[in-house]
Amino acid sequence: MRIELDFASILTQWPLLLSGVFWTLGLTAFSAVIGVIVGVAFAWVRISGPGWLKWIVGSYVEFIRNTPFIVQLFFCFFGLPMLGIRLSPEAASVIAMVINLGAYATEIIRAGIQATPRGQAEAGVSLALSRYQVFMHVVLPPALRKVWPALVSQIIIVMLGSAVCGQISTPELSFVANLIQSRNFRAFESYIVATAIYLMLAISVRALLNWAGPRYFFGGRRG
Amino acid sequence: MVEFTLWDIVRNLLLAARWTVLLSLVAFVGGGLVGLGLLILRMSGVRGGARFVAGYVQLFQGTPLLMQLFLAYFGLALFGLELSSWVSAGFALTLYTSAFLVEIWRGCVASIPKGQWEAAQSLALNFGEQLRYIILPQAVRIAIPPTVGFLVQVVKGTALASLIGFVELTKAGTMITNATFRPFLVYGCVAVIYFLLCYPISFYAKSLEGKIHARS
């Protein structure tokens, strides 16, 4: 038996693949920014918010971390219209990704904040900074720097998880791979190419974020 | 037209959840065995062994599980194997699980002080004996909490097997949705069942971790 692989018929579809890559990166970038902001806000709540709010955020974190992303996505896309919230596939994907990343980011950032010595926050207070200023300028930057690699890993996991979004016809990379194989029946080659692209994306996004994080996002030149 | 009561929905989902549990166990046990083999290869000092395992881990951790499942499904068929979704899903999830477990366990073995290896060598134990009697008993103790914790990822990972036609909890949810037109309720129930499966495992892993920290 001979197996003939025909990668040329996939690679000639490069404009499609490229648009898939842009969608995947765009979805990831958007949900990473909002997800980390959600994570910071909720981490603050879990450490110094009022008791009932702590409980709500804690339940959210545990519920999201213990259910599969695909179910969260299907719930957003198929379930929410029953409540009158009709979402496009792209919007449902972003919302599900933000909800998912937000829960993990909350836990990661909370761990970072708790690892920051109390004395630093107290020193901030003694300089007559407001609670908000202490959190944003004293507590948060070193906490983020400490957990940044973990946060980057989680962002990569969310990016790879976004392959599922193609199932509700968000035009990202795995959707494109599916589209190509439905046209030329080269399923194996098509998914091999998509998988290789995902691998390159994962490696380069991780390198980029690990490089850029300490330089641009928090704390400036000291890192 | 047949009316579905809430109990009908929940009952059918619970029946399907058996397959989620079973597939998780297959992947976890299979992944554990393959992972152990990779761990031994990694530590044995065989030429290229460490590099192979590093590449393997990078490959499976750096690509979407969904793509791995599709490749297993379409790829194995290409070799003329007439495959059920069972075999493809079990195969892909086993490899995926093994890549994560070998990385977790490698960290645990690396945390055993070097002196333990040297002491074992000085007792003229060979590599297998060093592992068997000195290193693994200590490493296993540290490895249990993160390994149990990873089981949650495996259970959640099996949800993707629904996309290659494996009828488990998520797929059953989709099928029941198509019959009842009540996605909010059905996917809500699906999520709750996953939560009831996974949360106790997460909780147990966390309490094990707490115990280890308390001891040391």
Interface residues (C-beta under 8 A of the other chain):
Chain A: M1 I3 E62 F63 R65 N66 T67 P68 F69 I70 V71 Q72 F74 F75 F78 G79 L80 P81 M82 L83 I156 L160 G161 S162 A163 V164 Q167 S174 A177 A187 F188 Y191 I192 A194 T195 Y198 L199 A202 I203
Chain B: Q58 L59 Q61 G62 T63 P64 L65 L66 M67 Q68 F70 L71 F74 G75 L78 F79 G80 V152 K156 G157 A159 L160 S162 L163 T170 G173 T174 T177 R182 P183 F184 Y187 G188 V190 A191 Y194 F195 C198 Y199 S202
